[in-house]
Amino acid sequence: MKNEIKELAYQLGADVCGIGSIERFENAPPGFCLLICLTGANL
């Protein structure tokens, strides 16, 4: 699944694409936490 997501991102013009667990964002600065963008998502 990760490879398919990355390939699609590159096909759509992304220069870089990374996939990480939600724990990687624990100490992210305000506005960079994915929980804000994914409110209501099943994590």
SELUMNU-520676 format. One record per atom (N, C-alpha, C, O): residue number from 0; atom name; x negated, y, z. Coordinates in Angstrom, 1 decimal, always signed. Example, Ala and Ser with C-alpha at 12.3 -4.5 7.8 and 13.67 -1.06 7.14 Angstrom:
{bami->0 | mivo->N | east->-13.2 | north->-5.7 | up->+7.8}
{bami->0 | mivo->CA | east->-12.3 | north->-4.5 | up->+7.8}
{bami->0 | mivo->C | east->-13.2 | north->-3.3 | up->+7.8}
{bami->0 | mivo->O | east->-14.2 | north->-3.3 | up->+8.5}
{bami->1 | mivo->N | east->-12.8 | north->-2.2 | up->+7.1}
{bami->1 | mivo->CA | east->-13.7 | north->-1.1 | up->+7.1}
{bami->1 | mivo->C | east->-12.9 | north->+0.0 | up->+7.9}
{bami->1 | mivo->O | east->-13.4 | north->+1.1 | up->+8.0}
This chain:
{bami->0 | mivo->N | east->-0.8 | north->-1.2 | up->+0.0}
{bami->0 | mivo->CA | east->+0.0 | north->+0.0 | up->+0.0}
{bami->0 | mivo->C | east->-0.9 | north->+1.3 | up->+0.0}
{bami->0 | mivo->O | east->-0.6 | north->+2.2 | up->-0.7}
{bami->1 | mivo->N | east->-2.0 | north->+1.2 | up->+0.8}
{bami->1 | mivo->CA | east->-2.8 | north->+2.4 | up->+0.9}
{bami->1 | mivo->C | east->-3.4 | north->+2.8 | up->-0.5}
{bami->1 | mivo->O | east->-3.4 | north->+3.9 | up->-0.9}
{bami->2 | mivo->N | east->-3.9 | north->+1.8 | up->-1.2}
{bami->2 | mivo->CA | east->-4.5 | north->+2.0 | up->-2.5}
{bami->2 | mivo->C | east->-3.5 | north->+2.6 | up->-3.5}
{bami->2 | mivo->O | east->-3.8 | north->+3.4 | up->-4.3}
{bami->3 | mivo->N | east->-2.2 | north->+2.1 | up->-3.4}
{bami->3 | mivo->CA | east->-1.2 | north->+2.6 | up->-4.3}
{bami->3 | mivo->C | east->-0.9 | north->+4.1 | up->-4.0}
{bami->3 | mivo->O | east->-0.7 | north->+4.9 | up->-5.0}
{bami->4 | mivo->N | east->-0.8 | north->+4.4 | up->-2.8}
{bami->4 | mivo->CA | east->-0.6 | north->+5.8 | up->-2.4}
{bami->4 | mivo->C | east->-1.7 | north->+6.7 | up->-2.8}
{bami->4 | mivo->O | east->-1.5 | north->+7.8 | up->-3.4}
{bami->5 | mivo->N | east->-2.9 | north->+6.3 | up->-2.6}
{bami->5 | mivo->CA | east->-4.1 | north->+7.0 | up->-3.0}
{bami->5 | mivo->C | east->-4.1 | north->+7.2 | up->-4.6}
{bami->5 | mivo->O | east->-4.4 | north->+8.3 | up->-5.0}
{bami->6 | mivo->N | east->-3.9 | north->+6.2 | up->-5.3}
{bami->6 | mivo->CA | east->-3.9 | north->+6.2 | up->-6.7}
{bami->6 | mivo->C | east->-2.8 | north->+7.2 | up->-7.2}
{bami->6 | mivo->O | east->-3.1 | north->+8.0 | up->-8.1}
{bami->7 | mivo->N | east->-1.6 | north->+7.2 | up->-6.6}
{bami->7 | mivo->CA | east->-0.6 | north->+8.1 | up->-7.0}
{bami->7 | mivo->C | east->-1.0 | north->+9.6 | up->-6.7}
{bami->7 | mivo->O | east->-0.8 | north->+10.5 | up->-7.5}
{bami->8 | mivo->N | east->-1.6 | north->+9.8 | up->-5.6}
{bami->8 | mivo->CA | east->-2.1 | north->+11.1 | up->-5.2}
{bami->8 | mivo->C | east->-3.1 | north->+11.6 | up->-6.2}
{bami->8 | mivo->O | east->-3.0 | north->+12.8 | up->-6.6}
{bami->9 | mivo->N | east->-4.0 | north->+10.8 | up->-6.6}
{bami->9 | mivo->CA | east->-5.0 | north->+11.2 | up->-7.6}
{bami->9 | mivo->C | east->-4.3 | north->+11.5 | up->-9.0}
{bami->9 | mivo->O | east->-4.7 | north->+12.4 | up->-9.7}
{bami->10 | mivo->N | east->-3.4 | north->+10.6 | up->-9.4}
{bami->10 | mivo->CA | east->-2.7 | north->+10.8 | up->-10.6}
{bami->10 | mivo->C | east->-1.9 | north->+12.2 | up->-10.6}
{bami->10 | mivo->O | east->-1.7 | north->+12.8 | up->-11.7}
{bami->11 | mivo->N | east->-1.5 | north->+12.6 | up->-9.5}
{bami->11 | mivo->CA | east->-0.7 | north->+13.8 | up->-9.3}
{bami->11 | mivo->C | east->-1.6 | north->+15.0 | up->-9.2}
{bami->11 | mivo->O | east->-1.2 | north->+16.2 | up->-9.1}
{bami->12 | mivo->N | east->-3.0 | north->+14.8 | up->-9.2}
{bami->12 | mivo->CA | east->-3.9 | north->+15.9 | up->-9.2}
{bami->12 | mivo->C | east->-4.7 | north->+16.2 | up->-7.9}
{bami->12 | mivo->O | east->-5.4 | north->+17.2 | up->-7.8}
{bami->13 | mivo->N | east->-4.5 | north->+15.3 | up->-7.0}
{bami->13 | mivo->CA | east->-5.3 | north->+15.5 | up->-5.7}
{bami->13 | mivo->C | east->-6.8 | north->+15.3 | up->-6.0}
{bami->13 | mivo->O | east->-7.2 | north->+14.4 | up->-6.7}
{bami->14 | mivo->N | east->-7.6 | north->+16.1 | up->-5.3}
{bami->14 | mivo->CA | east->-9.0 | north->+15.9 | up->-5.4}
{bami->14 | mivo->C | east->-9.5 | north->+14.9 | up->-4.4}
{bami->14 | mivo->O | east->-10.5 | north->+14.1 | up->-4.6}
{bami->15 | mivo->N | east->-8.9 | north->+14.8 | up->-3.2}
{bami->15 | mivo->CA | east->-9.2 | north->+13.9 | up->-2.2}
{bami->15 | mivo->C | east->-7.9 | north->+13.4 | up->-1.6}
{bami->15 | mivo->O | east->-6.9 | north->+14.1 | up->-1.6}
{bami->16 | mivo->N | east->-7.9 | north->+12.2 | up->-1.0}
{bami->16 | mivo->CA | east->-6.8 | north->+11.6 | up->-0.3}
{bami->16 | mivo->C | east->-7.3 | north->+10.7 | up->+0.7}
{bami->16 | mivo->O | east->-8.1 | north->+9.8 | up->+0.5}
{bami->17 | mivo->N | east->-6.8 | north->+10.9 | up->+1.9}
{bami->17 | mivo->CA | east->-7.2 | north->+10.0 | up->+3.1}
{bami->17 | mivo->C | east->-6.0 | north->+9.6 | up->+3.8}
{bami->17 | mivo->O | east->-5.0 | north->+10.3 | up->+3.9}
{bami->18 | mivo->N | east->-6.1 | north->+8.4 | up->+4.4}
{bami->18 | mivo->CA | east->-4.9 | north->+7.8 | up->+5.1}
{bami->18 | mivo->C | east->-5.5 | north->+7.4 | up->+6.5}
{bami->18 | mivo->O | east->-6.5 | north->+6.7 | up->+6.6}
{bami->19 | mivo->N | east->-4.9 | north->+7.9 | up->+7.6}
{bami->19 | mivo->CA | east->-5.3 | north->+7.6 | up->+8.9}
{bami->19 | mivo->C | east->-4.1 | north->+7.4 | up->+9.8}
{bami->19 | mivo->O | east->-3.0 | north->+7.7 | up->+9.5}
{bami->20 | mivo->N | east->-4.4 | north->+6.8 | up->+11.0}
{bami->20 | mivo->CA | east->-3.3 | north->+6.6 | up->+12.0}
{bami->20 | mivo->C | east->-2.9 | north->+7.9 | up->+12.6}
{bami->20 | mivo->O | east->-3.7 | north->+8.8 | up->+12.6}
{bami->21 | mivo->N | east->-1.8 | north->+7.9 | up->+13.2}
{bami->21 | mivo->CA | east->-1.3 | north->+9.1 | up->+13.9}
{bami->21 | mivo->C | east->-2.2 | north->+9.5 | up->+15.1}
{bami->21 | mivo->O | east->-2.3 | north->+10.6 | up->+15.5}
{bami->22 | mivo->N | east->-2.9 | north->+8.5 | up->+15.7}
{bami->22 | mivo->CA | east->-3.8 | north->+8.8 | up->+16.8}
{bami->22 | mivo->C | east->-4.9 | north->+9.7 | up->+16.4}
{bami->22 | mivo->O | east->-5.5 | north->+10.4 | up->+17.2}
{bami->23 | mivo->N | east->-5.3 | north->+9.7 | up->+15.1}
{bami->23 | mivo->CA | east->-6.4 | north->+10.6 | up->+14.6}
{bami->23 | mivo->C | east->-6.0 | north->+12.1 | up->+14.8}
{bami->23 | mivo->O | east->-6.9 | north->+12.9 | up->+14.7}
{bami->24 | mivo->N | east->-4.8 | north->+12.4 | up->+15.0}
{bami->24 | mivo->CA | east->-4.3 | north->+13.8 | up->+15.0}
{bami->24 | mivo->C | east->-4.0 | north->+14.2 | up->+16.5}
{bami->24 | mivo->O | east->-3.5 | north->+15.3 | up->+16.7}
{bami->25 | mivo->N | east->-4.4 | north->+13.4 | up->+17.5}
{bami->25 | mivo->CA | east->-4.1 | north->+13.7 | up->+18.9}
{bami->25 | mivo->C | east->-4.7 | north->+15.1 | up->+19.3}
{bami->25 | mivo->O | east->-4.0 | north->+15.9 | up->+20.0}
{bami->26 | mivo->N | east->-5.9 | north->+15.4 | up->+18.8}
{bami->26 | mivo->CA | east->-6.5 | north->+16.7 | up->+19.2}
{bami->26 | mivo->C | east->-6.5 | north->+17.7 | up->+18.1}
{bami->26 | mivo->O | east->-7.4 | north->+18.6 | up->+18.1}
{bami->27 | mivo->N | east->-5.7 | north->+17.5 | up->+17.1}
{bami->27 | mivo->CA | east->-5.6 | north->+18.5 | up->+16.0}
{bami->27 | mivo->C | east->-5.1 | north->+19.9 | up->+16.5}
{bami->27 | mivo->O | east->-4.3 | north->+19.9 | up->+17.4}
{bami->28 | mivo->N | east->-5.6 | north->+20.9 | up->+15.8}
{bami->28 | mivo->CA | east->-5.1 | north->+22.3 | up->+16.2}
{bami->28 | mivo->C | east->-3.6 | north->+22.4 | up->+15.9}
{bami->28 | mivo->O | east->-3.1 | north->+21.7 | up->+15.1}
{bami->29 | mivo->N | east->-3.0 | north->+23.4 | up->+16.6}
{bami->29 | mivo->CA | east->-1.6 | north->+23.6 | up->+16.3}
{bami->29 | mivo->C | east->-1.3 | north->+23.8 | up->+14.8}
{bami->29 | mivo->O | east->-2.1 | north->+24.5 | up->+14.1}
{bami->30 | mivo->N | east->-0.3 | north->+23.2 | up->+14.3}
{bami->30 | mivo->CA | east->+0.1 | north->+23.4 | up->+12.9}
{bami->30 | mivo->C | east->-0.5 | north->+22.3 | up->+12.0}
{bami->30 | mivo->O | east->-0.2 | north->+22.2 | up->+10.9}
{bami->31 | mivo->N | east->-1.4 | north->+21.5 | up->+12.6}
{bami->31 | mivo->CA | east->-2.0 | north->+20.4 | up->+11.8}
{bami->31 | mivo->C | east->-1.6 | north->+19.0 | up->+12.3}
{bami->31 | mivo->O | east->-2.0 | north->+18.0 | up->+11.7}
{bami->32 | mivo->N | east->-0.7 | north->+19.0 | up->+13.3}
{bami->32 | mivo->CA | east->-0.2 | north->+17.7 | up->+13.8}
{bami->32 | mivo->C | east->+0.9 | north->+17.2 | up->+12.8}
{bami->32 | mivo->O | east->+1.9 | north->+17.9 | up->+12.6}
{bami->33 | mivo->N | east->+0.8 | north->+16.0 | up->+12.4}
{bami->33 | mivo->CA | east->+1.8 | north->+15.5 | up->+11.4}
{bami->33 | mivo->C | east->+3.2 | north->+15.2 | up->+12.1}
{bami->33 | mivo->O | east->+4.2 | north->+15.1 | up->+11.4}
{bami->34 | mivo->N | east->+3.2 | north->+15.2 | up->+13.4}
{bami->34 | mivo->CA | east->+4.5 | north->+15.0 | up->+14.1}
{bami->34 | mivo->C | east->+5.4 | north->+16.1 | up->+13.8}
{bami->34 | mivo->O | east->+6.6 | north->+15.9 | up->+13.8}
{bami->35 | mivo->N | east->+4.9 | north->+17.3 | up->+13.5}
{bami->35 | mivo->CA | east->+5.8 | north->+18.4 | up->+13.2}
{bami->35 | mivo->C | east->+6.4 | north->+18.2 | up->+11.8}
{bami->35 | mivo->O | east->+7.6 | north->+18.4 | up->+11.7}
{bami->36 | mivo->N | east->+5.6 | north->+17.7 | up->+10.9}
{bami->36 | mivo->CA | east->+6.1 | north->+17.5 | up->+9.5}
{bami->36 | mivo->C | east->+7.0 | north->+16.2 | up->+9.4}
{bami->36 | mivo->O | east->+7.9 | north->+16.1 | up->+8.6}
{bami->37 | mivo->N | east->+6.8 | north->+15.3 | up->+10.3}
{bami->37 | mivo->CA | east->+7.5 | north->+14.0 | up->+10.3}
{bami->37 | mivo->C | east->+8.5 | north->+13.8 | up->+11.4}
{bami->37 | mivo->O | east->+8.8 | north->+12.7 | up->+11.8}
{bami->38 | mivo->N | east->+9.1 | north->+14.9 | up->+11.8}
{bami->38 | mivo->CA | east->+10.1 | north->+14.9 | up->+12.9}
{bami->38 | mivo->C | east->+11.2 | north->+13.9 | up->+12.4}
{bami->38 | mivo->O | east->+11.8 | north->+14.1 | up->+11.3}
{bami->39 | mivo->N | east->+11.5 | north->+13.0 | up->+13.2}
{bami->39 | mivo->CA | east->+12.6 | north->+12.0 | up->+12.9}
{bami->39 | mivo->C | east->+12.1 | north->+10.8 | up->+12.2}
{bami->39 | mivo->O | east->+12.9 | north->+9.8 | up->+11.9}
{bami->40 | mivo->N | east->+10.8 | north->+10.7 | up->+11.8}
{bami->40 | mivo->CA | east->+10.3 | north->+9.6 | up->+11.0}
{bami->40 | mivo->C | east->+10.0 | north->+8.5 | up->+12.0}
{bami->40 | mivo->O | east->+9.8 | north->+8.7 | up->+13.2}
{bami->41 | mivo->N | east->+10.0 | north->+7.3 | up->+11.5}
{bami->41 | mivo->CA | east->+9.6 | north->+6.1 | up->+12.3}
{bami->41 | mivo->C | east->+8.1 | north->+6.0 | up->+12.2}
{bami->41 | mivo->O | east->+7.6 | north->+5.6 | up->+11.2}
{bami->42 | mivo->N | east->+7.4 | north->+6.2 | up->+13.3}
{bami->42 | mivo->CA | east->+6.0 | north->+6.2 | up->+13.4}
{bami->42 | mivo->C | east->+5.5 | north->+4.9 | up->+14.1}
{bami->42 | mivo->O | east->+4.3 | north->+4.7 | up->+14.2}
